[in-house]
Each structure stands twice: as C-alpha cells, then as structure tokens.
C-alpha cells in the first residue's frame, strides 16, 4: 500500500518516490505467518504497543550490510482511527488489486480507486492535513490516471464510506498545487454521506478528540473499555523496553509516569507532534 506501491506503479522510476517504510496489508489471522516470514529474513519486531483496538499494525525492521535501514509496517486495517479503520476491507481490496510486475509475479498493489481513497484519507487521519507535496503529488497522479468518469464513481464510493469531505479537500489541494483535472461538480459531494463519528482531522485536532471519536465509532461498551484499557495499560514488555528497565518492580512507577506525561500530550494539537510537520 501507499508510497512503495505507487513508486513502482505510478512514477517513471521507483527512486523518484521517496519513502521511509513499506506498508503491507494482511488478514488479521495471518499476522503470525507474516511474523515468521520476517523472522526468517532477520528482521526484528519493533517495540510497539499492542492490542485489538489501540493499534492495527505490527512493524519490523532490519539494517542491512550497507547500513541501510528497512522497515515494513504490516497492517490488518487500512487506517488507525476507528472512524476510518474499516474504510476498505480485504475482500474489496483483493477484488481490485493490480499486479506489480517489477516486484515479482506475486506482488500486488491497491487498485487506483482504492489507492486514491486511501491517499486522501491517510494524509488527514494520520497526518492531520499535512500538505507535504509528495502526498499531494501521489493524489495528483492517481486522480489523473482515473479520469473523470472513474473519479465520479470514486466520489460516490467516498459518499458511501462517509469520507467525501476528506476526499474533496485533498483533491482540491492537489489541483491547487499541480493543476489536477477534476470534475466541475466535485464539491457537490461534500455535503453528502458525512460520518458523524469522525472528528475534523486538521492540524488542531487533539488526540483526546480522536479518542472520543474512536469510542463513539466502536459498537459497544465492552469494546470501548478494551480500547481505554489498552491505552492506559499497554503490555508490560512494551513498557520495560520503552523505558529500558528490566525489573518488573518498576512497572507501577513507569505506568504512572507514562500516564502523567501523556495527559499533557493528549490535549495538544496532534499536528504539532506529526513527525512530518
């Protein structure tokens, strides 16, 4: 998904699309198989919090003999916030996937419409309306290849998924920067199919606002309590590695420290902490 796939399918040469990692999509039940593959390839699992609701990916990294760092993010949902995490399911993606001949006979990428939908949503839901040119250029390339009729179909899909406003905003930014040709009635879709559980993913949205939307998007109190527990009490192994402390006796103090320091971060604008800001 995302940058690495587009580098091989939409750019004249893969080196022209910079990226810091490679995003892969698997079924939730295939995570153990994926972990085994990376272990055989001498990748190490990166220290990340885990749970069924707090995070929808695992990451693996390896430094090769030339000192180059390789990181793969293995996703089982296309996005983190629950209001958009089920935007596209695996069956939808499989049905429209396209081959990547340059990566081998088994390599596949998202179809153009799904790739464009994800590109529009990703820069908002994960990077809070960050206007990096490379992300907007991805959108420009994808939209230009689709053409007007397919873009209209995409917007109908965006309305159905509740992300029409996000898509129109991202497409308009691409047109502003790169002159992307878009249907004249694009903005008519903005008022349709809004998702009430979705926060406004802009630079000033706070993590606490996203948490509130996650709680609203989950179907029941059991799932909501699980999400809260996973945020407040991540796995002990993650905490010990995070603080480089081996003794389990220190865990209560480490959890307390994390809770106190994290409370301030949750109320700051999320765009301030975006690594690409």
N, C-alpha and C positions, 0 to 999 in steps of 0.2 A: 504494500500500500504506500501511497504518498510519494515522497521525494525520490527514493531509489527506483521505484517502478516508473515514474514519469521520466527520470533520466534516461531510461532505456526505450521508452515508447514515444516520447514527445519532443525530445531535444535532439539536435543534429549529432551530438556525441555525448555519452554519459558523463564525461568530465565537466561538461558545461553546467550541470545541475549539482551544486554543492549540497552536501547533507552530512549530518553528524552521526546518523544511525540508519538502520534498515528496519522497517516495520513489516511484520508478518502477521497474517490472520489465520488462526486455527480454531477448531471447535474446542469448547471448554473441556470435553472429555479426552482430548488429545494432548493436553499440556504435559503429561508425564512422558509421552513419546517424544515431544519436542525437546524436553529437558534432557532426555537420554541422547538425542542426536547432538545437542550442543556439548554435552559432557564428552562424547567421543571425539569431538572436534577440538577439545581442550579449551572450551570456553568456561568461564566461571559465572555462577549466578550472582548478579549484583544485589547488594543489600537494599531491599525494598520492603516496605510494609506489605502485609498480605491479608486477604480476607475475600469473602464472596461479594462484598458490596463497596468496599473502600477503594479498590483498585482493580482494573480489568486487564492487567498485563503483567508479564514477567520479563526481566531483561537479563541479557547475557553478554559478557564482554571478554575480549582476548586481545593481547598485544602481540603482534607477530614479530618475526626475527628482525624486521627493519625498524621496529619501534612504532609501527602504525597501530593505532587503537581501533578495534572493530567492535561495534555494539549492535545487537539485534534486540528489538522490542517485540515480544510475542503477545499479541492481543487476542482476546476471545470476544471482545466487543469493540466497535469502531471508535468509541469516544468514552471519556471518563464521566462527565456529569450525567446523572441518571435521566435527565430530561431529554438527552440525545443519545444515550448509550445504545439504545436499541433502534437507532435510526435505520440501519440496514442489517439484516440478519444474514447468516452464512448461505442460506438457500438462495436468497436474492442475488448475492454476490457471485455465487457459483454459476447461476444461470446466464450472467452477462460477462463473465471473466474473459479476458483476451490473452493469447499466448505472448510470451516474451522470448522470441527466438534467440536473441543474443545471450540469454542466460541459461539456455538448455531446453530440451524438449518438454520438461515437466513444469517449467516456470510459467506462472500466470500472474496477470495484474488485474486490477479492477477495470471493468468496462468504463468507457469515457463518462457516461452519465453519472454513474456511482462515484467515480473519482472526482468529478466536479462537485457533486453534492457534498462529499466529504471534505474537499479542499475549502469550500465556502464555510462549512461548519467548524472545521478544525481551527482555523485562524481566529475564530471568535470564541469557541468554547474552551480552547486550551491556551490561547494567547491574547484574549481579551481585546480584540480589534487591533492587534499589532499590524502595522501596514508595511511590513517587510516586502520589498519589491519582488523577491524570489517567489513568495507565496502568491502575490497578485499576478505575477507572470505565469505561474502554473495555471491559475484560473483563466487567464487570457488564452493560453494555448489550448486548454481543454474546451473552452467555450467556442473558440474559433474553429475547432475541428468538428464540433457537433452541428453547427448550422442552425438556422432559425427554427425550422420545424422541430428538430430534436430538443432545442432549448425550451420551446413551448411545452413539450412533453415533460422535460425535466422540471419546469416550474409547477406543472400540475402535480408531479410527484412531491415536490417540496411543500406544496399546499397540503397534500395528504399527510405528510410527515410532520407538519407543524413548524417548518423551518423556512417558510417563504420569505419572511422579512430578512433573515440572516443571509439567504442566498442573493436576494436583490441587492442588499447593501454591498456584499462582496463583489458581485458582478459590476455594479456601478463604479466601485473603486478601480476595478481592472480597466473599465472603459475610460475612466479619468486619466489613468496612468499610461495606458497602452493603446487607446483607441479601439478597444474590442467592439466588434459589431454585435449589437444586441437588438432583440425585438423592441419596437417602439412602445408597446403596451406592457413592458416588463413590470412597471410599478403598480399596475392594477392587481398584481398577485399579492402585494404586501399585506393588504387588509384581510386576506383570506387565510383560513386554516391556522390561526395563531395558537400556540401552545401555552396555556395559562400557567403551567408548572415551570416554565422556562424563565430564568432571570434574563435581564438585559446584559449580555456578555460584552461589556465595553471596558475601557481602561479602569473605570472607577468602581466596577463591581467588586464586592468584598467576598472573601472566602466564606464568611458566615452567610452571605446571601445565597451562594451556590449550595451550601449545606442545607439551607432552608428549602431550596427548590428540589434538592435530592430527596429530602424527607417527604415533600409533597408528591413527588413523582412515584415513590415506592408504593406498592399496593396495600400494605397493611402494617400494623404496629409492630409485629414481630420482626419484619424486615427493617423497619425504621430503628428499632432498638439495636438490632445487629449492626447497622451502619454506625450508630453512635458509639457502640462498644468498640468497634474496630478502629474508629478514630482515636478514642481516648486510651484504649489499651491494646496497642499493636503487639505482635508476638515478642516474647521476651528475648529471643535470639536476635531479632532486628534491633531492639533497644541496646543490647550489650555491644553489638557490632557498631551501632551508630555512635555510641559514646566510648568505644574502645575499652570497655570494662568487662572483665571475665567473671567476677564474683556475683552470684545471684543475690547476695545480701544487699547489694547496692540498688537493686531494681526499684524498690519503693521510692527512693530519693530521685532516681533517674526519671521515673514516670511523673513525679511531682514537678521536677524541673521542666520537663517537656510540656506539661500542662500549663504551667505559669508563663513560660516564654512564648508558647504557641498562642496563648489567649490574645496577645497583642497583635500577632501576625494575622489572625483571623479577621480582625477588624480593619486592617489596612487595605487600600485598593489593591486588588490582585494583579493589576497591570504593572504595579511597581516592582513586584517580585518576579515577573516574567523574565526568564534568562535571556530572551531575545529583545528585551525592551531597550 
